[in-house]
Amino acid sequence: MANPQPQADEIYNKKKHFAKGLIDVSLMVANAGRMDTLLQTTTRDVKFYVVLVLLIICVVLQLILAWMLWFDAMYGHVKIGPAPKQEDYQDDEEEFAKEAKRHIKKLKRKLLAEKLSNGSELVLLLILVLNIFITAFGAKVA
């Protein structure tokens, strides 16, 4: 009989995924506020354009991170059963080919989701570093 309780690593991964999403949303809100403050400033010096470019890069990275987290949530936790065996489909080669393709597609999606999950940590780190620079060089309300 299967254990109905979720495993500890599954619970940890779900909480980690949720925390990444919250960080992404909070940084998006903060960057929208910074963009508003920046665009209200009247000086258009070099610092203005540096911060503007950093904000745009940061927002683009946040959108990429949101997509990565969505893809991981959709396909990263899918249970993949055993590969279909040809002897189970002796009479129907076409059905075996369909099942094999379906299985390969699930494996590819799961592998991509795992890679994106690992890459999302790097993207999140880049976003945090960019936000440090944006805060350091950011526009001050007069």
Buried (B, 14 or more C-beta within 10 A) or exposed (E): EEEEEEEEEEEEBEEEBEEBBEBBEEBBEBBEEBBEBBEEBEEEEEBBEEBBEBBEBBBEBBEBBBEBBEBBBEBBBEEEEEEBEEEEBEEEEEEBEEBBEEBEEBEEBBEBBEBBBEBBEEBBEBBEEBBEEBEEEBBEEE
